[in-house]
Amino acid sequence: MKPRTMILFMLLLSVTSCVTIIKWRYGITNPKEQTPQKLASFLKKHRFPDSCQYLFNDSTSYFQGFRNPVFRKNMFSNMVFDARGTLLIRDTNQCQWSGFELIKSLNVDSAYLNLPGLQLSEILDHIHPVEVQPELNSLHQQPDFTVLITWAKFLGTYNSRLFELSDAVRQNKTARIRLIFLNVDMLESWNLTKDQKMQIK
């Protein structure tokens, strides 16, 4: 085997091994259809928050969300909306998991830059809570801010960095914050065809 071919082979092997180790370490799997019961079991198993959990109303709502480029760009991270439902600009120099300090320090007296292209109403009209938890979210029917975090079961325990942001919401004592964990797994009840599933890849 030529040296150049050997080096290429070794690089490919090391990258493949690294991906395999990461998948094993975090329990990452290929995306597949879920049920609310399977999602609840997953949350319980890993001791992730089971409150403030939301799902898309149906497949039409799901695909409509995914067609929005701003929503897609902010997948598996956090989106912060102000009281008018306008999306605030995230620091793109930080990784997708960042946001703890910003959320913890959100204040109605502070000025924030807005990002056009996605309004909170475009999401709220197409999702519903898994269960009603009046002690948590109904306190903030008119919140100062809404923190929306998207997650998926196929990411396994890699979701933990997202769920940790709920601590930032709890630690914020200066603003009324509504927290929404939005699951983005496809649901079995939608009975999607193979072609429909391929639309979001």
Residue pairs with C-beta under 8 A, 6 or more apart in sequence:
1 9
22 28
23 29
26 155
26 156
26 157
26 158
27 156
27 157
28 154
28 155
28 156
28 158
29 154
29 156
30 154
31 152
31 154
31 185
31 186
32 154
32 185
32 186
33 185
33 186
33 187
33 188
33 190
33 192
34 153
34 183
34 185
34 186
34 187
34 188
35 187
35 188
35 189
36 55
36 130
36 187
38 153
39 53
39 130
39 153
39 183
39 185
40 50
40 130
42 48
42 153
43 49
43 50
43 53
44 50
46 157
46 159
46 160
48 159
48 160
48 163
49 163
49 166
49 181
51 133
51 136
52 129
52 133
52 136
52 137
52 166
52 179
52 180
52 181
53 129
53 130
53 131
53 181
53 183
54 127
54 128
54 129
54 130
54 180
54 181
54 182
54 183
55 127
55 128
55 130
55 182
55 183
55 187
56 62
56 65
56 126
56 127
56 182
56 184
56 187
57 126
57 127
57 128
58 190
59 186
59 187
59 190
59 192
59 196
61 126
61 127
62 126
62 184
62 186
62 190
63 196
63 199
63 200
64 126
65 71
65 123
65 126
65 184
66 72
66 199
66 200
68 117
68 118
68 122
69 117
70 87
70 115
70 117
70 118
71 118
71 123
74 90
74 150
75 150
75 184
76 96
76 150
76 151
76 152
76 155
76 162
77 90
77 96
77 97
77 99
77 149
77 150
77 162
78 90
78 99
78 103
78 147
78 148
78 149
78 162
78 165
79 87
79 90
79 118
79 147
79 148
79 149
79 150
80 87
80 88
80 90
80 99
80 102
80 103
80 106
80 145
80 146
80 147
80 148
81 87
81 88
81 119
81 120
81 145
81 146
81 147
81 148
82 88
82 112
82 114
82 144
82 145
83 108
83 142
83 143
83 144
83 145
85 119
85 120
85 121
85 124
85 146
86 114
86 115
86 119
86 120
87 114
87 115
87 116
87 117
87 118
87 119
87 120
88 112
88 113
88 114
88 115
89 112
89 113
89 114
89 115
90 98
90 99
90 102
90 115
91 98
91 102
97 161
97 162
99 165
99 168
100 164
100 165
100 167
100 168
101 168
103 147
103 165
103 168
103 169
103 172
103 177
104 168
104 171
104 172
105 172
105 174
106 144
106 145
106 172
106 174
106 175
106 177
107 174
107 175
108 144
108 174
108 175
120 146
120 148
123 148
123 182
127 180
127 182
129 137
132 138
136 179
137 178
137 179
139 176
140 176
140 177
140 178
142 176
143 175
143 176
143 177
143 178
144 175
144 176
144 177
145 175
145 176
145 177
145 178
146 177
146 178
146 179
146 180
147 165
147 169
147 177
147 178
147 179
147 180
148 180
148 182
149 162
149 163
149 165
149 179
149 180
149 181
149 182
150 162
150 182
150 183
150 184
151 159
151 162
151 163
151 181
151 182
151 183
151 184
152 159
152 183
152 184
152 185
153 183
153 185
154 185
162 181
163 181
166 179
166 181
169 177
169 179
186 192
186 197
